[in-house]
């Protein structure tokens, strides 16, 4: 059962500070340098379990690092999945000798899943957090990935990393290779830091979905961090206002009680930045935006806030 991580009220301070709320670098689980063998039915979707003396695919937090749970979903035409033994789970085996893990000596590996390997992290409560951030590092080995990930079958490799906003019922993509051959994206062979524009006062959950069918096709993950500023939510809320919201006339007003330029970035629900501008006045042109829900990030001096915008 997934554990919900809640920011305790005792952490809130009258003076603003940036704090790590939750995260993991996969340093707590023990290491077993063997393959993981799934004991479940490869033809059926099921939760994965930790096996004795095999790499941990799941972890329940003991008060330190964030926990996570793994499950398996077969191709439309099922294959052997992980029942033949594969290198997945927590490991100290780095992507290459020249590319150690970005934080500590352990990370999480997914390779040769012969189906869909889905890793879900503990939910995180962002109540009272101003300008929250969710980041992680990922590494995709340089090798012969196949297909464009649009069909659920062998030879259609895919990696999707995203954040579920459980409060608003939306999903924010950090990476989604669906529709492209991974080899064509130029994202192999080095550590990449990805992030999602999460909203304050929401509950969020990081999810990784991987589909590969060869032992040389490997994904590695490390340094999952959720952080934000504590103690400034009321001040930031009072400094900025955004209206009309919902908006339907091609613009919104972003008003600050402080004079000066405002840096404004707007993201769609998939995490794609659709507007990035500096406002010297108050009116933001949103005529190019289609109907839907957007995330507006406003920065002015040391003040920063993220707001939800609905466009009709």
C-alpha positions as CSV (number, residue, x, y, z in Angstrom):
1,X,0.0,0.0,0.0
2,X,1.4,3.4,-1.0
3,X,2.4,5.7,1.9
4,X,1.2,9.3,1.8
5,X,3.9,11.8,2.9
6,X,2.5,14.8,4.7
7,X,4.3,18.0,5.5
8,X,3.9,18.5,9.2
9,X,2.7,21.8,10.5
10,X,5.7,22.1,12.8
11,X,7.9,22.6,9.7
12,X,6.1,25.8,8.8
13,X,8.0,28.9,9.8
14,X,7.3,32.6,9.7
15,X,10.5,33.3,7.9
16,X,10.7,31.8,4.4
17,X,13.2,29.0,3.7
18,X,13.7,26.4,1.0
19,X,13.3,22.9,2.2
20,X,13.4,19.4,0.9
21,X,10.0,17.9,1.7
22,X,10.5,14.4,0.4
23,X,12.8,12.4,-1.9
24,X,15.0,9.4,-2.4
25,X,18.3,8.6,-3.8
26,X,17.7,4.8,-3.3
27,X,20.4,4.6,-0.6
28,X,18.4,2.9,2.1
29,X,17.4,-0.5,0.5
30,X,20.0,-3.3,0.6
31,X,21.9,-4.3,-2.5
32,X,21.7,-7.7,-4.2
33,X,23.8,-8.0,-7.3
34,X,21.7,-10.7,-9.1
35,X,18.7,-10.6,-11.4
36,X,15.2,-10.2,-10.2
37,X,12.8,-13.1,-11.1
38,X,9.1,-12.3,-11.1
39,X,7.1,-15.2,-9.5
40,X,3.8,-13.8,-10.8
41,X,1.9,-14.7,-14.0
42,X,3.5,-12.9,-16.9
43,X,0.2,-13.0,-18.9
44,X,-1.6,-10.9,-16.2
45,X,-1.1,-7.5,-14.8
46,X,0.0,-7.7,-11.2
47,X,2.0,-6.0,-8.4
48,X,5.6,-7.1,-8.1
49,X,6.9,-8.3,-4.8
50,X,10.4,-8.3,-3.2
51,X,12.0,-11.7,-3.3
52,X,14.5,-12.9,-0.8
53,X,18.1,-12.0,-1.7
54,X,17.1,-10.3,-5.0
55,X,17.0,-6.6,-5.8
56,X,14.3,-4.6,-4.1
57,X,11.7,-3.5,-6.6
58,X,9.6,-2.0,-3.7
59,X,10.5,-0.1,-0.7
60,X,8.5,1.1,2.3
61,X,9.9,4.2,3.9
62,X,11.1,3.9,7.5
63,X,11.0,7.6,8.0
64,X,13.9,8.6,5.8
65,X,13.7,8.2,2.0
66,X,10.6,8.1,0.0
67,X,9.0,4.7,-0.7
68,X,8.0,3.2,-4.0
69,X,6.0,0.3,-5.4
70,X,6.4,-1.6,-8.7
71,X,3.9,-3.4,-10.9
72,X,3.9,-5.2,-14.2
73,X,1.5,-5.0,-17.1
74,X,2.0,-7.4,-20.1
75,X,2.0,-6.6,-23.8
76,X,-1.3,-7.0,-25.6
77,X,0.2,-10.3,-26.7
78,X,2.0,-11.3,-23.5
79,X,5.7,-12.3,-23.4
80,X,7.7,-13.8,-20.6
81,X,7.9,-10.5,-18.8
82,X,10.3,-10.6,-15.8
83,X,9.9,-14.3,-15.1
84,X,13.1,-15.1,-17.0
85,X,15.2,-12.9,-14.6
86,X,16.2,-9.3,-15.4
87,X,18.2,-6.5,-13.9
88,X,15.5,-4.3,-12.3
89,X,15.2,-2.6,-8.9
90,X,17.6,-0.9,-6.6
91,X,21.2,-1.4,-7.6
92,X,24.7,0.0,-7.2
93,X,25.5,-0.9,-10.8
94,X,26.0,2.5,-12.5
95,X,25.1,3.2,-16.1
96,X,28.8,3.3,-17.1
97,X,32.1,3.5,-15.4
98,X,32.3,7.2,-16.3
99,X,28.7,7.9,-15.2
100,X,28.2,7.2,-11.5
101,X,24.9,8.0,-9.8
102,X,24.3,11.7,-9.2
103,X,23.6,11.4,-5.5
104,X,25.2,8.5,-3.5
105,X,26.2,5.2,-4.9
106,X,22.8,3.5,-5.5
107,X,20.0,4.1,-7.9
108,X,17.1,2.3,-9.6
109,X,17.4,0.3,-12.9
110,X,14.8,-0.9,-15.3
111,X,15.8,-3.1,-18.3
112,X,14.5,-5.9,-20.5
113,X,11.0,-5.8,-18.9
114,X,9.3,-7.6,-21.8
115,X,6.2,-5.7,-20.9
116,X,5.4,-2.6,-19.0
117,X,7.3,-1.9,-15.7
118,X,5.5,0.8,-13.7
119,X,7.1,2.4,-10.6
120,X,4.9,4.5,-8.4
121,X,6.3,6.6,-5.6
122,X,4.8,7.7,-2.3
123,X,2.2,10.5,-2.6
124,X,3.5,13.9,-1.3
125,X,1.2,16.6,0.3
126,X,2.2,20.1,-0.8
127,X,-0.1,21.9,1.5
128,X,1.5,25.2,2.7
129,X,4.4,24.9,0.2
130,X,5.2,27.9,-2.0
131,X,6.8,27.4,-5.4
132,X,7.1,23.6,-5.1
133,X,9.4,21.7,-7.3
134,X,9.7,18.0,-8.2
135,X,12.9,16.8,-9.9
136,X,14.7,13.6,-10.7
137,X,17.7,12.5,-12.7
138,X,17.5,9.8,-15.4
139,X,20.0,8.0,-17.7
140,X,19.1,6.2,-20.9
141,X,21.8,3.9,-22.2
142,X,23.0,4.3,-25.8
143,X,21.8,1.3,-27.7
144,X,19.3,0.2,-30.3
145,X,15.9,1.1,-29.1
146,X,13.0,0.0,-31.3
147,X,9.7,1.4,-32.5
148,X,7.9,4.6,-31.4
149,X,6.1,3.3,-28.3
150,X,2.6,3.9,-29.7
151,X,1.6,0.2,-29.5
152,X,1.8,-2.1,-26.5
153,X,4.0,-4.8,-28.0
154,X,7.5,-6.0,-28.2
155,X,9.8,-3.8,-30.3
156,X,7.8,-0.6,-29.4
157,X,10.1,0.8,-26.7
158,X,8.8,3.7,-24.5
159,X,9.7,5.7,-21.4
160,X,7.2,8.0,-19.7
161,X,8.0,9.9,-16.5
162,X,5.2,12.0,-15.1
163,X,3.6,13.5,-12.0
164,X,0.0,12.8,-11.1
165,X,-1.7,15.9,-9.6
166,X,-4.2,13.9,-7.5
167,X,-6.0,17.1,-6.3
168,X,-6.8,18.4,-9.8
169,X,-6.9,15.0,-11.6
170,X,-4.2,16.0,-14.1
171,X,-0.9,14.5,-15.2
172,X,2.3,16.5,-15.8
173,X,4.9,15.0,-18.1
174,X,8.6,15.2,-17.3
175,X,9.4,12.9,-20.3
176,X,7.2,11.0,-22.7
177,X,8.9,9.3,-25.6
178,X,5.6,8.0,-27.1
179,X,5.5,8.8,-30.8
180,X,9.3,8.8,-31.3
181,X,12.1,6.3,-31.6
182,X,14.2,7.0,-28.4
183,X,17.3,6.9,-30.5
184,X,16.1,10.0,-32.4
185,X,15.6,12.2,-29.3
186,X,19.2,12.8,-28.4
187,X,18.7,11.9,-24.8
188,X,20.9,8.9,-24.5
189,X,24.3,8.5,-22.8
190,X,24.3,11.1,-20.0
191,X,22.4,12.0,-16.9
192,X,19.5,14.4,-17.4
193,X,17.7,16.3,-14.7
194,X,13.9,16.5,-15.3
195,X,11.3,18.5,-13.5
196,X,7.5,19.2,-13.4
197,X,5.7,22.5,-12.6
198,X,3.7,21.2,-9.7
199,X,1.1,23.3,-7.9
200,X,1.1,24.3,-4.2
201,X,-1.6,22.9,-1.9
202,X,-2.0,19.7,-4.0
203,X,-1.1,16.1,-3.5
204,X,1.2,14.7,-6.1
205,X,2.7,11.3,-7.1
206,X,5.7,10.6,-9.3
207,X,5.2,7.7,-11.8
208,X,7.7,6.0,-14.1
209,X,6.4,3.7,-17.0
210,X,9.1,1.8,-18.9
211,X,8.7,-0.7,-21.8
212,X,11.8,-2.4,-23.3
213,X,12.6,-5.9,-24.6
214,X,16.4,-6.3,-24.5
215,X,19.0,-6.5,-21.8
216,X,21.0,-3.8,-23.4
217,X,18.1,-1.3,-23.3
218,X,18.4,0.2,-19.8
219,X,16.9,3.1,-17.9
220,X,18.5,4.4,-14.6
221,X,17.0,6.8,-12.1
222,X,18.4,8.7,-9.1
223,X,18.0,11.8,-6.9
224,X,14.2,12.2,-6.7
225,X,13.6,15.5,-4.8
226,X,10.4,17.3,-3.8
227,X,11.0,20.7,-2.3
228,X,9.7,24.2,-1.9
229,X,9.6,27.4,0.2
230,X,8.0,27.2,3.5
231,X,6.2,30.0,5.4
232,X,5.6,32.4,2.5
233,X,2.3,31.0,1.1
234,X,0.1,33.6,2.6
235,X,2.5,36.5,1.7
236,X,2.9,35.3,-1.9
237,X,-0.9,34.8,-2.3
238,X,-1.5,38.3,-1.0
239,X,1.1,39.8,-3.3
240,X,-0.2,38.5,-6.6
241,X,-3.7,38.2,-8.1
242,X,-4.7,36.7,-11.4
243,X,-8.0,37.5,-13.1
244,X,-10.3,36.8,-14.8
245,X,-10.1,33.1,-13.9
246,X,-11.7,31.3,-15.7
247,X,-10.6,33.4,-18.7
248,X,-12.4,33.5,-22.0
249,X,-11.5,36.9,-23.6
250,X,-7.9,36.3,-24.7
251,X,-6.0,37.8,-21.8
252,X,-5.6,37.8,-18.1
253,X,-4.4,40.4,-15.6
254,X,-1.5,39.6,-13.3
255,X,-1.4,42.2,-10.6
256,X,1.3,42.6,-8.0
257,X,1.3,44.9,-5.0
258,X,5.0,45.6,-5.8
259,X,6.2,47.6,-8.7
260,X,8.5,46.1,-11.3
261,X,8.8,43.5,-14.0
262,X,7.3,40.0,-13.5
263,X,8.6,36.8,-15.1
264,X,5.7,34.7,-16.2
265,X,5.7,31.1,-17.5
266,X,2.6,29.1,-18.4
267,X,2.6,25.3,-18.7
268,X,-0.1,23.0,-20.0
269,X,-1.3,20.0,-18.1
270,X,1.4,17.8,-19.8
271,X,4.1,20.1,-18.3
272,X,5.0,21.7,-21.7
273,X,5.9,25.4,-21.4
274,X,3.5,27.4,-23.7
275,X,4.3,30.9,-22.7
276,X,7.5,32.5,-21.3
277,X,7.6,36.2,-21.0
278,X,8.4,39.3,-18.9
279,X,5.5,41.5,-18.1
280,X,6.2,45.2,-17.5
281,X,2.5,45.8,-17.1
282,X,-0.4,43.7,-15.9
283,X,-2.0,42.2,-19.0
284,X,-0.9,38.8,-20.3
285,X,-2.0,37.8,-23.8
286,X,-3.3,34.2,-23.8
287,X,-5.2,34.3,-27.1
288,X,-3.1,31.4,-28.4
289,X,-4.1,29.1,-25.6
290,X,-6.9,26.5,-26.3
291,X,-9.5,25.7,-23.7
292,X,-8.2,23.8,-20.8
293,X,-6.3,23.9,-17.5
294,X,-2.9,25.6,-17.3
295,X,-0.3,26.3,-14.6
296,X,1.0,29.9,-14.3
297,X,4.3,30.5,-12.5
298,X,5.0,34.1,-11.5
299,X,8.4,35.4,-10.2
300,X,9.1,38.9,-9.1
301,X,12.2,39.6,-7.1
302,X,12.4,37.1,-4.2
303,X,8.6,36.3,-4.5
304,X,7.4,33.4,-6.4
305,X,4.0,31.7,-6.8
306,X,2.3,29.1,-8.9
307,X,-1.4,29.4,-9.8
308,X,-3.9,27.4,-11.7
309,X,-5.6,29.1,-14.7
310,X,-8.7,27.8,-16.5
311,X,-9.2,28.9,-20.1
312,X,-12.7,28.5,-21.6
